[in-house]
Amino acid sequence: MQELIRFIACALVDNPEQVEVLVEEEDKMIRVGIKVAEEDMGKVIGKQGRIAKAIRTLAKASAAREGKRSQVDILE
């Protein structure tokens, strides 16, 4: 899942070298944090949060294949 989210985030931003994807796994929960450059925050969030919602949907589908839940946060 980490590679999938990194690939998507790097494709969206102008500074792909500053993209960090942090993953914490617990029993049935996967928490993902995405850090990007400040000027790229809007590109990852999208208008009305549509891109962020799409990333969360993909993460949810990926986690469901493993029988887990996911939470995706976009960090500063």
C-alpha positions as CSV (number, residue, x, y, z in Angstrom):
1,M,0.0,0.0,0.0
2,Q,2.9,2.4,0.8
3,E,4.3,2.1,-2.7
4,L,0.8,2.7,-4.2
5,I,0.3,5.9,-2.3
6,R,3.8,7.1,-2.9
7,F,3.4,6.6,-6.7
8,I,0.1,8.5,-6.7
9,A,1.4,11.4,-4.6
10,C,4.6,11.7,-6.6
11,A,2.6,11.9,-9.9
12,L,0.5,14.8,-8.5
13,V,3.2,17.1,-7.1
14,D,5.9,19.3,-8.5
15,N,8.5,18.2,-6.0
16,P,8.3,14.4,-5.9
17,E,11.6,14.1,-3.9
18,Q,9.9,15.7,-0.9
19,V,7.0,13.2,-0.7
20,E,7.1,11.0,2.4
21,V,4.7,8.3,3.2
22,L,4.5,7.1,6.8
23,V,2.8,3.9,7.7
24,E,1.8,2.5,11.1
25,E,0.2,-0.9,11.3
26,E,-1.8,-2.1,14.3
27,D,-3.9,-5.3,14.6
28,K,-6.6,-4.5,12.1
29,M,-5.8,-0.8,11.3
30,I,-3.3,0.7,8.9
31,R,-2.6,4.4,9.4
32,V,-0.9,6.3,6.5
33,G,0.4,9.8,6.6
34,I,1.4,11.7,3.5
35,K,3.9,14.6,3.8
36,V,4.5,16.8,0.8
37,A,6.0,20.3,0.2
38,E,3.9,23.1,1.4
39,E,3.3,24.4,-2.1
40,D,2.1,21.0,-3.2
41,M,-0.6,20.6,-0.4
42,G,-3.4,21.8,-2.7
43,K,-2.5,19.4,-5.4
44,V,-2.7,16.4,-3.1
45,I,-6.0,17.6,-1.5
46,G,-7.7,18.8,-4.7
47,K,-10.7,20.9,-5.2
48,Q,-13.2,20.2,-2.3
49,G,-10.9,17.4,-1.2
50,R,-11.7,15.2,-4.2
51,I,-8.2,13.9,-4.8
52,A,-7.7,13.2,-1.0
53,K,-10.9,11.3,-1.0
54,A,-9.8,9.2,-4.0
55,I,-6.5,8.4,-2.3
56,R,-8.4,7.3,0.8
57,T,-10.7,5.1,-1.3
58,L,-7.8,3.4,-2.9
59,A,-6.1,2.9,0.5
60,K,-9.4,1.5,1.8
61,A,-9.6,-1.0,-1.1
62,S,-6.0,-2.1,-0.6
63,A,-6.4,-2.6,3.1
64,A,-9.6,-4.5,2.6
65,R,-7.7,-7.1,0.6
66,E,-5.7,-7.8,3.7
67,G,-8.8,-7.8,5.9
68,K,-7.8,-4.5,7.6
69,R,-9.1,-0.9,7.8
70,S,-7.2,2.2,6.7
71,Q,-6.9,5.8,7.7
72,V,-5.1,8.3,5.5
73,D,-4.0,11.7,6.7
74,I,-2.3,14.5,4.8
75,L,0.3,16.0,7.1
76,E,2.1,19.4,7.1
